[in-house]
Amino acid sequence: MIPAELGFLLLTSHMGDPDRKPLTVAQFRDLTKMAQQMEKPLLDRSLTPEDLMDLGCRPDFAWRICNLLEDEARLQRYLAQAQELDCYPITRLNELYPSRVRKYLGLESPGCLWAKGDFCVLSQPLVGLVGSRDLREDNLAFAKELGKQAALQGYTLVSGNARGADSAAQTSCLENGGMVVSVVADALGSHALQERVLYLSEDDFDKEFSSQRAISRNRIIHTMGEKTFVAQCTLEKGGTWDGTVKNLRFGWSPVFCYHDGSTAMQELIQRGADGVDISDLNDIAGISPTVITMD
């Protein structure tokens, strides 16, 4: 890893210590903007609080940044622990970092994504799948069919590894010889290596599950795929609804909802999503968003 990538980790990782206070995404974004104002990189010395204060940092924030950057010995131990569990960091500076995540989230994207598994799955075009944990029969069939057709049509499926739509689509994709990116909300290191699966986590490789992580990872799914499919959701409730509404607001990827007649799906269509049926999945490449023209 180059020094800048190590800096990403030093500033954004807990490194196994819950009491360590890394920068938030917003704080890291602000620091990145400040750093872009520097006339030239510091090649012959370490960054000082004075350098940061010259850029407009508050003194307490400048000292906090420099203290975080001094934790190099702990970082090396943490990286060694990660490697033992086959977990590897992909910073925003790494060529393996998902380009659509970087493009559409910009400075709001995670400074680092931890990865475990088969990186070859990133060689194919990707489609995303989100949905509820408790699925109705028809919605379950939609999730499974999307996983199957993604495999048969040469797409890698991106989903969230949760019970319900995620696991149904992922299992179907793998059973049909496909590839999966699984964006997890629990400890990355706890997942066993699996052929044709790449696990990703936007937080430390050893961070446990939280509902906030489950909600936050949806933006990764919605930006990684060139299209995002919604198998089922609940009106104005839950991570599927929250992530899909944000996608429609910011235009991360075209959204296609299973046309199940529910109030939630009808509302998403009103907000700019397109409705699709199971039969439409026979040609994923041919599914395109409705273009509204002004007379």
Secondary structure, DSSP 8 states (H G I E B T S, - for coil): --HHHHHHHHHH--TT-TT-----HHHHHHHHHHHTT-SS---SS---HHHHHHTT--HHHHHHHHHHHT-HHHHHHHHHHHHHTT-EEEETTSTTS-HHHHHHHGGGS-SEEEEEE-GGGGGS-EEEEE--SS--HHHHHHHHHHHHHHHHTT-EEEE---TTHHHHHHHHHHHTT-EEEEE-SS-GGGS---TTEEEEESS-TT----HHHHHHTHHHHHHHSSSEEE---BTTBHHHHHHHHHHHHHTSS-EEEE----HHHHHHHHTT-EEE-GGGGGGGGG---------
